[in-house]
Amino acid sequence: MNIHKADKTLDIWRQCKAEALLYDPLNATNTIDFTLAKELFIKKLEAQNFQCIGDGAYKLVFSKKSIDFVVKIYHTGSIDDREDKRFKLSKYWMKPYYRCTCISIQPKVKRTNKNKAYKYLEERLGKDYCELFDIHPDNVGWSEDRPVIFDYVACGG
């Protein structure tokens, strides 16, 4: 993954959080308006020709052809992609470069032979387990010649 480009994107996120800082005049509790920060971030991504390539119940996904990563922007209260080492799937999870409760920056995976990747994962994790965590051919791919999961719903253990 091109770390330099990912870091530039992360800097944009940090700038958006700073712009969304809500100052308390009494300086008792300064907070960040994360809804505003995400709105600003989306506008800045789009200004840099990022396109929304995924719009789901739990998140928006942005990327562009000239980069090798995706930016996930989570909706408030999302249960998507919450990594937990207790989950059997964790050893197949495509770990993000950066993650917080609002966004993640994750390397792109190869989508060729996604059915083969899914079958491999289903054999190891079990069909019921895959259904529980929303693991299916559209949420898996390949990285460094190994099958990986890049999207799931952390709804159980």
Secondary structure as UniProt FT lines:
FT   HELIX           3..19
FT   STRAND          21..22
FT   TURN            25..26
FT   STRAND          31..32
FT   HELIX           34..47
FT   TURN            48..49
FT   STRAND          51..55
FT   STRAND          59..63
FT   TURN            65..66
FT   STRAND          69..74
FT   TURN            76..77
FT   TURN            85..86
FT   HELIX           88..92
FT   STRAND          98..99
FT   STRAND          103..107
FT   TURN            112..113
FT   HELIX           114..125
FT   HELIX           127..132
FT   TURN            133..134
FT   HELIX           137..139
FT   STRAND          140..143
FT   TURN            144..145
FT   STRAND          146..149
//
